[in-house]
Amino acid sequence: MGVIDAIRERWPSLSRKQSLLAKFIVDHGREAALMNASQIGAATGTSEATVTRFAYALGYGGFAPFQLALRREMQAGHACPAFRFEKREGERGSVWRRVFDVEASLLEETLALIDGAIFERFVDGLVGGSHLFLVASSPGDFLALYGFTYFRLLRDDVHLVTSLDLPFLGNLEGLRSATALVFCYPRYPRETLRLAEALADGGVRLLGLTDSLLSPLVPLVDEVLLTPHRYVTFVDPQAAALTLVHALLVALFERDRRLSEERLAHYEKAADGSDFFAIRGFSFAEALRGGPSREGRTRGSSPLSEEGGKDDE
């Protein structure tokens, strides 16, 4: 029996402090495998003695054999994070309140996990790659589509990749200076992992967004940012992932604001000229430059509501 399985089996009998340790090991197994008992205790607000007792509670003869087993399990790559479910507690209150509370708490967890240096390295990769691939397969492909919609406004050579096919494989030749942003969340679609493996084999720099350091995506990527999950039903909670992509988009915009504003102005001009949106006459490019405010007018709105229209009676 591995460490993660032992935690799952003994979870009901663990003390409160041991439960904190168990959650830390499940959520941060690869990191914990490289830490000593004192460091794990400090990371969880417990003590070195509590960590040792925790190892005994899981059936190990002390911290050293526990750490060895954890390292072997992490290296084997077979560990899987436990699926966290929101406590039902009679399901009191409205559905919308329960869901919003879960998403809000996951946003807080994600914010606490963000490492500023890693975030900046993500932005470096998004700016510097010769090509940018947004990679995900169903059911998480909407995350890649969200990123693709906006990243292509800020840089050239952005590609949406949702399946592994011969044209995709054929185009990998010579793309060793490219970057891929890969989305992989429970239950970790095999197609996404195959795409990540193909890109890694092609020398593409991989930036991963996933839910846990035990995710099978983690060994494949160069950098990883985490947005933890906790379930109400079977639906993936993705507000945190979308918010993190939003933050990356804003950071990319700010890296070269002048160029970003020029690209946005070109897009706004094309959109306004092609009658693309129902509301016309508003420009994000002008608003962000601090230019004169122009209220958007909905196509087909009454001319009586516009400046210079009929006097009030």
LINDAVEN-V118313 format. One record per pair of residues at least 24 apart in sequence whose C-alpha atoms are under 7 Angstrom apart, sorted by the first residue. I is the first residue (numbers start at 1). J is the second residue. D is the distance in whole Angstrom. If there is no record, write none. Layout:
# LINDAVEN-V118313
I J D
I J D
This chain:
# LINDAVEN-V118313
2 73 7
3 69 7
3 70 6
6 58 6
7 58 7
17 46 7
18 54 6
20 44 7
26 81 6
26 82 7
27 81 7
27 212 6
27 213 6
27 214 7
28 212 7
28 213 6
29 74 7
29 213 7
29 214 6
30 74 6
30 213 6
30 214 7
33 67 6
33 70 6
33 71 5
37 63 7
77 216 7
79 214 6
80 214 6
80 215 7
81 212 7
81 214 6
81 215 7
84 229 7
84 230 5
84 231 6
85 230 5
85 231 5
85 232 6
86 230 6
86 231 6
86 232 5
99 232 7
103 237 6
103 239 6
106 228 6
106 229 7
106 240 7
107 240 5
109 228 7
110 226 7
110 227 5
110 228 6
110 240 7
113 226 7
114 225 7
122 207 7
123 248 7
123 251 7
123 252 6
125 179 6
126 179 7
127 252 7
129 177 6
129 178 4
129 179 5
130 177 6
130 178 5
131 157 5
131 158 6
131 178 5
131 179 6
132 157 6
132 158 5
132 159 6
132 178 6
132 179 5
132 180 6
133 158 6
133 159 5
133 160 6
133 161 7
133 179 6
133 180 4
133 181 6
134 159 6
134 160 5
134 161 6
134 180 6
134 181 5
134 182 6
135 160 6
135 161 5
135 162 6
135 180 7
135 181 6
135 182 5
135 183 6
136 161 7
136 162 5
136 182 6
136 183 5
136 184 7
136 192 5
137 162 5
137 163 6
137 189 7
137 191 6
137 192 5
143 242 7
144 183 7
147 245 7
151 249 7
153 263 7
153 264 7
154 253 7
154 260 6
154 263 7
163 191 7
164 195 6
172 202 6
175 204 7
176 202 6
176 203 5
176 204 5
177 204 6
178 204 5
178 205 6
179 204 6
179 205 5
179 206 6
180 204 7
180 205 6
180 206 5
180 207 6
181 206 6
181 207 5
181 208 6
182 206 7
182 207 6
182 208 5
182 209 6
183 208 6
183 209 5
183 210 6
184 209 6
184 210 5
184 217 7
185 210 5
185 211 6
193 217 7
196 220 7
261 285 6
